[in-house]
Amino acid sequence: MNGQHPAPEVVIAHLSDTHLLAGGALLGGLVDTEGHLRETAERLRVAAHDADAIVVSGDVTDLGEPEAYALAREILDPVAAELGAPIVWTAGNHDERPAMRAALGLGGDPLAPVDHVVDLGRLRIVALDSSLPGWHHGGFDDGQADWLEAALADPPELGTVLVVHHPPLPYRSSLMRLLEFRDEARLAAVVEGAGVRVILSGHLHVGGSGTFAGIPVVLAGATSYADDLGGPPPAMHGIDAAQSFNLVEVYADAIAHTAVPALPHPSRESIPAHLAEELAAMEPEARAERFSRKRP
């Protein structure tokens, strides 16, 4: 039997929009964002056991409070240590640069964009700060296009993953179009032909995907709450349900992503544990015969 894909070269756990608040406060008086991230962390340990990096694509906190950033580290640092995977923190429109830099140990000019590069050897992750101080829409701050061009130079063997909070895509919600990434033309000029394999984003609190300048764009659903596009217009409706994170698999010639429910839920064994163990012990031909062969 031929045609089975090998294991991915690199696995990235991609979560977004944690919207943490200090002191255990509930978001909007309703949503326990701290509790949700703690539950997400437990599920990361299982679903992302082979992750090479954890990406948090912005809106780490809701109000930019130093204590909320410290809480993010308290929850996610132990998971990252167990996996041996660095955390790539990316700024969103709800984040505040000075507090984020100080509390997350990112250093640098407190007011400068939170741009940085994480080198995984054969793959590079570039975090671009799309937040604009004083605004909720996104774009380039002064000098960032030049910085990004330099960061993308000489791509490694597997290329580059670009992380930017505001997705460079058309937004389904007309209200959220007011908060788009507004420098798409400049971004396209920088990334075209620069070895960017995929762009990871958040911001919209929905899972989704698209293409930008011929590059796949993947949105992680928020761990805090989801936006319900099926709610009655014209209001926007946030629901304390459907939270998720993504697993992004990088291959030499492909990118794959999978959405994982972020919170625990009732389930059944669609493939029983004993069958999974039985299959794992078989040779490939026998495994295909046992699991793939249709029977009357």
C-alpha positions in Angstrom: 0.0 0.0 0.0 1.5 3.4 -1.0 0.3 7.0 -0.7 0.3 7.5 3.0 1.8 10.8 4.1 4.8 10.8 6.4 4.8 12.6 9.7 4.9 16.4 9.4 8.2 18.2 9.4 7.0 20.8 12.0 3.8 21.0 14.1 2.6 24.4 15.4 -0.2 24.7 18.1 -2.0 27.9 17.1 -4.3 29.6 19.6 -5.7 33.2 19.6 -7.7 35.8 21.4 -7.4 34.6 24.9 -8.6 38.0 26.2 -7.4 37.5 29.8 -8.3 39.9 32.6 -6.6 40.5 35.9 -7.9 39.1 39.2 -10.2 36.5 37.7 -12.6 39.0 36.3 -15.2 37.7 33.8 -15.1 39.1 30.3 -18.3 41.2 29.9 -19.3 39.9 33.3 -20.0 36.5 31.7 -17.0 34.7 30.2 -14.4 33.0 32.3 -11.4 33.5 29.9 -8.9 32.4 32.5 -10.8 29.1 33.1 -11.2 28.6 29.4 -7.4 29.0 28.8 -6.6 26.6 31.7 -8.9 24.0 30.1 -7.3 24.7 26.7 -3.9 24.2 28.2 -4.9 20.7 29.3 -6.2 19.8 25.9 -3.0 21.2 24.3 -1.0 18.6 26.3 -2.9 15.9 24.5 -3.6 17.2 21.0 -0.3 19.1 20.6 2.0 16.6 22.3 4.3 16.8 19.3 4.2 20.5 18.8 7.4 22.3 17.9 6.0 25.8 18.8 3.0 27.4 20.4 1.7 30.5 18.6 -0.6 32.9 20.3 -1.8 35.3 17.6 -2.8 38.3 19.6 -5.3 39.8 22.0 -3.5 37.9 24.8 -5.3 40.2 27.2 -8.5 42.3 27.0 -7.3 45.5 28.7 -3.5 45.2 28.5 -3.1 44.6 32.2 0.3 43.4 33.4 -1.3 40.9 35.7 -3.3 39.4 32.8 0.0 38.9 30.8 1.5 37.3 33.9 -1.5 35.0 34.0 -1.0 34.0 30.4 2.6 32.9 31.2 1.5 31.1 34.4 -0.9 29.0 32.3 1.0 28.4 29.1 4.7 28.4 30.2 4.4 24.9 31.9 2.8 23.4 28.8 5.5 24.9 26.6 8.2 23.5 28.9 6.7 20.0 28.9 6.6 20.1 25.1 10.0 21.7 24.7 8.3 24.3 22.4 8.8 28.0 22.5 5.8 30.4 22.7 5.5 32.9 20.0 3.5 35.9 21.4 1.9 38.2 18.9 0.2 41.6 19.7 -3.4 42.3 18.9 -5.6 45.3 19.0 -6.5 44.7 22.7 -2.9 44.4 23.7 -0.7 47.2 25.1 3.0 47.2 24.0 4.7 48.3 27.2 2.9 45.9 29.5 3.1 43.1 27.0 6.9 43.5 26.5 7.6 43.7 30.2 5.3 40.9 31.5 6.2 38.4 28.7 9.9 39.1 28.9 10.1 40.3 25.3 12.4 43.3 26.1 13.2 46.1 23.7 11.7 49.6 23.4 8.5 49.6 25.4 6.6 51.6 22.7 8.0 49.8 19.7 6.0 47.3 17.7 6.2 43.8 19.2 7.9 42.3 16.1 10.2 39.3 16.6 11.6 36.1 14.9 11.7 32.6 16.3 14.1 30.2 14.5 13.1 26.6 14.5 16.0 25.5 12.3 14.4 24.4 9.1 11.4 26.7 9.6 11.2 30.4 10.7 8.3 32.0 12.5 7.9 35.8 12.1 5.5 37.6 14.5 4.4 40.9 13.0 2.6 43.4 15.3 -0.4 44.6 13.4 -1.8 46.7 16.3 -1.8 50.5 15.9 -1.8 52.4 19.2 -5.1 54.1 19.8 -7.0 52.1 17.2 -8.6 48.7 16.8 -8.0 48.3 13.0 -4.6 47.0 12.0 -1.8 47.9 9.7 1.9 48.8 9.5 3.5 51.0 12.0 6.4 53.2 10.9 9.3 51.1 9.5 7.6 47.8 9.9 7.5 47.0 6.2 11.2 47.4 6.0 11.7 45.3 9.2 9.5 42.5 7.7 11.4 42.5 4.4 14.6 42.0 6.3 13.1 39.3 8.6 11.9 37.3 5.5 15.3 37.5 3.7 17.2 34.2 3.1 14.3 31.9 4.1 15.3 28.5 5.6 14.6 25.1 3.9 10.9 24.9 5.0 10.3 28.7 4.6 8.6 31.1 6.9 5.3 31.1 8.9 4.1 34.7 9.3 1.9 35.5 12.3 -0.2 38.6 12.3 -3.3 39.3 14.4 -5.4 41.1 11.8 -5.9 38.6 8.9 -5.3 40.1 5.5 -8.6 38.8 4.2 -12.1 40.2 3.4 -14.1 39.9 6.6 -17.6 38.3 6.5 -19.0 40.8 9.1 -19.5 44.3 7.7 -18.9 45.7 11.1 -15.6 43.9 11.5 -14.5 45.3 8.1 -14.0 48.6 9.9 -11.3 46.8 11.9 -9.4 45.2 9.0 -5.7 45.2 8.2 -5.5 48.4 6.1 -2.1 48.0 4.6 -2.7 45.0 2.4 -0.9 46.4 -0.7 2.3 47.0 1.2 2.1 43.7 2.9 1.6 41.9 -0.4 4.6 43.7 -1.9 6.8 42.4 0.9 5.6 38.8 1.2 5.3 37.9 -2.5 8.1 35.5 -3.5 9.6 35.7 0.0 9.1 32.1 1.0 6.1 32.6 3.3 4.3 29.3 3.5 1.3 30.3 5.6 -0.1 33.3 7.5 -1.6 32.6 10.9 -4.1 35.1 12.3 -7.0 35.6 14.8 -9.0 38.7 15.6 -12.4 37.5 14.2 -13.2 34.9 16.9 -14.1 32.4 14.2 -12.2 29.6 12.5 -11.6 30.2 8.8 -9.2 30.3 6.0 -8.4 32.1 2.7 -5.6 33.2 0.5 -3.6 36.4 0.4 -1.0 37.1 -2.4 -1.3 33.4 -3.2 -0.4 32.4 0.4 -2.8 30.4 2.6 -4.2 32.4 5.6 -5.5 30.4 8.6 -7.6 31.8 11.4 -7.7 30.2 14.8 -11.0 30.4 16.6 -10.7 32.2 20.0 -10.2 30.4 23.3 -12.3 33.1 25.0 -15.6 33.2 23.1 -16.8 32.8 19.5 -18.6 35.2 17.3 -21.9 33.8 16.1 -22.4 34.9 12.5 -25.9 33.3 12.6 -27.2 35.7 15.2 -30.0 38.2 14.3 -28.5 41.3 12.6 -27.4 44.0 12.8 -25.9 43.3 16.2 -22.8 41.1 16.7 -23.3 38.1 19.0 -20.6 36.6 21.1 -21.2 33.1 22.5 -19.5 31.2 25.3 -19.2 28.2 23.1 -17.4 26.8 20.0 -14.0 27.8 21.3 -11.1 26.2 19.4 -7.4 26.2 18.6 -5.6 24.9 15.5 -2.8 22.5 14.8 -0.8 23.5 11.8 1.3 20.9 10.1 4.2 21.9 7.9 5.4 19.5 5.2 8.1 20.1 2.6 5.4 20.4 -0.1 2.1 21.1 1.8 0.5 22.9 4.8 -2.4 21.3 6.7 -4.4 22.7 9.6 -6.9 21.1 11.9 -9.4 22.8 14.3 -9.5 21.3 17.8 -12.3 22.0 20.4 -10.6 24.1 23.1 -12.8 23.0 26.0 -13.8 19.6 27.4 -17.1 18.1 26.3 -19.0 14.8 26.4 -17.7 12.4 23.8 -17.7 8.7 22.7 -14.9 6.5 21.4 -15.6 6.5 17.7 -12.5 4.4 17.4 -12.1 2.3 20.6 -8.8 2.4 22.4 -8.3 -1.4 22.0 -8.7 -1.0 18.2 -6.2 1.9 18.0 -3.7 -0.1 20.0 -4.2 -3.2 17.8 -3.7 -1.2 14.6 -0.5 0.5 16.0 1.1 -2.9 16.5 0.4 -4.1 12.9 2.6 -3.9 9.8 1.3 -1.4 7.2 -0.2 -4.0 4.9 -2.1 -5.7 7.7 -3.2 -2.3 9.1 -4.7 -1.3 5.8 -6.4 -4.7 5.5 -7.9 -4.4 9.0 -8.9 -0.8 8.9 -9.4 0.3 5.3 -10.8 -2.8 3.7 -14.6 -2.6 3.2 -16.5 -5.7 4.3 -19.9 -6.9 3.3 
